[in-house]
Amino acid sequence: MAIVDQQRSGRARGAAGGRGALRDLRFALAPALGAVGASWWLLGLPASYPLIGIVGYGFLAALILRTVPADLPGSGLGPANRVTLGRAVVAIPVFALSVQPGALGVTGQWWVIALATVVLALDGLDGRVARRTGSQTPFGARFDMELDAALIMALSVLVWRSGRVGPWVLLIGLMRYAFVAASWVWPALGAELPPSLRRKVVCVIQGVVLLVALGPIIPGWMAVAVTAAGLAALGYSFAVDVRWALRN
């Protein structure tokens, strides 16, 4: 009987957690639509763009609802995860632009730089909020990390599509996903890595170099140079992590 009660209690907590997360996602829907609509109007994009943005937000919401744990501290997603969700709302137009056919143009490049700068500048704020409110969770850390990885992937695509850097720039965005895929073959790579300042700094560097490479006023040779340097730093960082995982 006690086991049945525990199962019922767990299901009740899970349902409550899902409902709280759904409330936060509904609240964030309007700002997300506003950000996508502003991009659509400013850049004169076709009608397919808002649809791509809506699908992107729906995909984000589905992932959150599927993975959110039942025992998150506080109500809904919690204060720190709401900050991360806010960053994701600002990033949605960038994700949509990365799959929108057609050239981005100078105005579009500056717009992406502005949006991505906001997202990157707020990186770390969610962690500070989590520590100050005592709401650190593995879910929150994963949410933050996957958002950063997705943004880097989108920026890599946009830099490549700008024609200023070859397709090899996509390796900056793909390396994280290649590491995850490799962990399915070599489970040792799936071990939890220790905290690393080097890893955080290299992650920030990737965002900076991609934004620099996307800048319309930057010469093509400089775009190639900074992205090559960023890719080299990222490759070194992943090599260190792979070595640690295989040895431990």
C-alpha positions as CSV (number, residue, x, y, z in Angstrom):
1,M,0.0,0.0,0.0
2,A,2.9,2.3,0.9
3,I,4.4,1.7,-2.6
4,V,1.1,2.6,-4.3
5,D,0.9,5.8,-2.3
6,Q,4.5,6.7,-3.2
7,Q,3.7,6.0,-6.9
8,R,0.6,8.2,-6.7
9,S,2.6,10.9,-4.9
10,G,5.3,10.8,-7.6
11,R,2.7,11.1,-10.4
12,A,1.0,14.0,-8.6
13,R,4.4,15.8,-8.2
14,G,5.2,15.1,-11.9
15,A,1.8,16.5,-13.0
16,A,2.2,19.5,-10.9
17,G,5.7,20.2,-12.2
18,G,4.5,19.8,-15.8
19,R,1.6,22.2,-15.2
20,G,3.9,24.8,-13.6
21,A,6.3,24.6,-16.5
22,L,3.4,24.8,-19.0
23,R,2.3,28.1,-17.3
24,D,5.8,29.6,-17.7
25,L,5.9,28.5,-21.3
26,R,2.5,30.0,-22.1
27,F,3.7,33.3,-20.5
28,A,6.9,33.2,-22.6
29,L,4.9,32.6,-25.8
30,A,3.8,36.2,-26.4
31,P,7.4,37.6,-26.1
32,A,8.7,34.9,-28.4
33,L,6.0,35.7,-31.0
34,G,6.9,39.4,-30.5
35,A,10.6,38.7,-31.1
36,V,9.9,36.7,-34.2
37,G,7.4,39.3,-35.5
38,A,9.9,42.1,-35.0
39,S,12.5,40.2,-37.0
40,W,9.9,39.5,-39.7
41,W,8.9,43.1,-40.0
42,L,12.4,44.6,-39.7
43,L,14.0,42.3,-42.3
44,G,11.0,42.0,-44.7
45,L,11.0,38.3,-44.5
46,P,8.5,36.0,-46.3
47,A,5.5,34.6,-44.5
48,S,7.3,31.3,-43.9
49,Y,9.6,32.9,-41.3
50,P,7.0,33.4,-38.6
51,L,5.9,29.8,-39.1
52,I,9.4,28.6,-38.7
53,G,9.7,30.7,-35.5
54,I,6.5,29.2,-34.1
55,V,7.6,25.7,-34.9
56,G,10.9,26.4,-33.2
57,Y,9.2,27.6,-30.0
58,G,6.9,24.6,-30.0
59,F,9.9,22.3,-30.3
60,L,11.6,24.1,-27.4
61,A,8.4,23.8,-25.3
62,A,8.0,20.1,-26.1
63,L,11.6,19.4,-25.1
64,I,11.2,21.2,-21.8
65,L,7.9,19.5,-20.9
66,R,9.4,16.2,-21.7
67,T,12.5,16.6,-19.6
68,V,11.5,18.9,-16.7
69,P,11.7,17.0,-13.4
70,A,8.9,16.9,-11.0
71,D,10.9,18.1,-8.0
72,L,12.2,21.5,-9.3
73,P,12.6,24.0,-6.4
74,G,9.9,26.7,-6.3
75,S,6.9,27.0,-8.6
76,G,7.0,26.2,-12.3
77,L,10.4,26.2,-13.9
78,G,11.9,28.2,-11.0
79,P,13.6,31.6,-11.2
80,A,16.9,30.5,-12.8
81,N,15.2,28.5,-15.5
82,R,12.9,31.4,-16.3
83,V,16.0,33.5,-17.0
84,T,17.3,30.7,-19.3
85,L,13.9,30.6,-21.0
86,G,14.0,34.4,-21.5
87,R,17.4,34.0,-23.2
88,A,15.9,31.3,-25.4
89,V,13.0,33.6,-26.4
90,V,15.6,36.2,-27.6
91,A,17.4,33.4,-29.5
92,I,14.3,32.0,-31.3
93,P,14.6,34.5,-34.1
94,V,18.2,33.6,-34.7
95,F,17.4,29.9,-34.8
96,A,14.6,30.7,-37.3
97,L,16.9,32.8,-39.5
98,S,19.5,30.0,-39.6
99,V,17.0,27.7,-41.5
100,Q,15.2,30.5,-43.4
101,P,16.1,30.3,-47.1
102,G,17.7,33.3,-48.8
103,A,20.5,35.7,-48.0
104,L,20.5,37.5,-44.7
105,G,21.7,40.9,-45.9
106,V,23.6,43.5,-44.0
107,T,20.6,44.6,-41.8
108,G,19.9,40.9,-41.0
109,Q,23.6,40.4,-40.0
110,W,23.5,43.4,-37.6
111,W,20.1,42.2,-36.2
112,V,21.5,38.7,-35.5
113,I,24.5,40.2,-33.9
114,A,22.3,42.4,-31.6
115,L,20.1,39.4,-30.6
116,A,22.9,37.0,-30.0
117,T,24.9,39.6,-28.0
118,V,21.9,39.9,-25.6
119,V,21.7,36.1,-25.3
120,L,25.5,35.7,-24.7
121,A,25.7,38.7,-22.4
122,L,23.0,37.2,-20.1
123,D,24.8,33.8,-20.0
124,G,25.8,33.2,-16.5
125,L,23.0,35.2,-15.0
126,D,20.8,32.1,-14.7
127,G,23.6,30.4,-12.8
128,R,24.0,33.3,-10.4
129,V,20.2,33.4,-9.8
130,A,20.2,29.7,-9.2
131,R,23.0,30.0,-6.6
132,R,21.4,33.0,-4.8
133,T,18.0,31.3,-4.7
134,G,19.3,27.8,-3.9
135,S,17.7,26.4,-7.0
136,Q,20.6,24.7,-8.8
137,T,19.5,21.6,-10.6
138,P,21.0,19.2,-13.2
139,F,18.0,20.2,-15.4
140,G,18.9,23.9,-15.2
141,A,22.5,23.3,-16.0
142,R,21.5,21.1,-19.0
143,F,19.0,23.7,-20.2
144,D,21.6,26.4,-20.2
145,M,24.2,24.3,-21.9
146,E,21.9,23.1,-24.7
147,L,20.7,26.6,-25.3
148,D,24.3,27.8,-25.7
149,A,25.1,24.8,-28.0
150,A,22.1,25.5,-30.2
151,L,22.9,29.2,-30.5
152,I,26.5,28.4,-31.5
153,M,25.2,26.0,-34.1
154,A,22.8,28.6,-35.5
155,L,25.6,31.2,-35.7
156,S,27.9,28.8,-37.4
157,V,25.3,28.2,-40.1
158,L,24.7,31.9,-40.6
159,V,28.4,32.6,-40.9
160,W,28.8,29.9,-43.5
161,R,25.8,31.1,-45.4
162,S,27.2,34.6,-45.4
163,G,29.8,33.3,-47.9
164,R,32.7,34.8,-45.9
165,V,33.9,31.5,-44.4
166,G,33.9,28.0,-45.9
167,P,31.7,25.1,-44.7
168,W,34.4,24.1,-42.2
169,V,33.0,26.8,-39.9
170,L,30.1,24.4,-39.2
171,L,32.5,22.3,-37.2
172,I,32.3,24.9,-34.4
173,G,28.6,24.2,-34.0
174,L,28.8,20.4,-34.8
175,M,31.6,19.5,-32.4
176,R,29.4,19.5,-29.3
177,Y,26.9,17.2,-31.0
178,A,29.6,15.0,-32.4
179,F,30.9,14.6,-28.8
180,V,27.4,13.5,-27.7
181,A,27.1,11.1,-30.6
182,A,30.5,9.6,-29.8
183,S,29.4,9.0,-26.2
184,W,26.8,6.5,-27.6
185,V,29.6,4.5,-29.0
186,W,32.1,5.0,-26.2
187,P,30.1,5.4,-23.0
188,A,33.1,6.7,-21.1
189,L,32.6,10.0,-23.0
190,G,29.2,10.3,-21.4
191,A,30.7,10.7,-17.9
192,E,30.0,13.9,-16.1
193,L,32.9,16.2,-16.6
194,P,34.3,18.3,-13.7
195,P,33.7,22.0,-13.7
196,S,36.2,23.8,-15.9
197,L,36.9,27.5,-16.3
198,R,38.7,26.6,-19.6
199,R,35.6,25.1,-21.0
200,K,33.5,28.1,-20.1
201,V,36.0,30.6,-21.6
202,V,36.3,28.6,-24.8
203,C,32.5,28.5,-25.1
204,V,32.3,32.3,-24.8
205,I,35.1,32.6,-27.3
206,Q,33.1,30.7,-29.9
207,G,30.1,33.1,-29.6
208,V,32.4,36.1,-29.9
209,V,34.4,34.9,-32.9
210,L,31.2,33.9,-34.8
211,L,29.7,37.3,-34.1
212,V,32.9,39.0,-35.3
213,A,32.9,36.9,-38.4
214,L,29.3,37.8,-39.2
215,G,30.0,41.5,-38.8
216,P,29.5,43.3,-42.2
217,I,32.5,45.6,-41.6
218,I,34.9,42.8,-41.0
219,P,37.2,41.9,-43.9
220,G,36.8,38.3,-45.2
221,W,40.4,37.3,-44.3
222,M,39.7,38.4,-40.7
223,A,36.5,36.4,-40.5
224,V,38.5,33.3,-41.6
225,A,41.3,34.0,-39.2
226,V,39.1,34.5,-36.1
227,T,36.9,31.5,-36.8
228,A,39.9,29.3,-37.5
229,A,41.4,30.4,-34.1
230,G,38.1,29.7,-32.4
231,L,37.8,26.3,-34.0
232,A,41.4,25.5,-32.9
233,A,40.6,26.5,-29.3
234,L,37.4,24.5,-29.3
235,G,39.2,21.4,-30.7
236,Y,41.9,21.7,-28.0
237,S,39.2,22.0,-25.3
238,F,37.3,18.9,-26.5
239,A,40.6,17.0,-26.8
240,V,41.3,17.7,-23.1
241,D,37.8,16.6,-22.1
242,V,38.0,13.4,-24.2
243,R,41.4,12.6,-22.6
244,W,40.0,13.1,-19.1
245,A,36.9,11.0,-19.8
246,L,38.8,8.1,-21.2
247,R,41.4,8.1,-18.4
248,N,38.7,8.4,-15.7
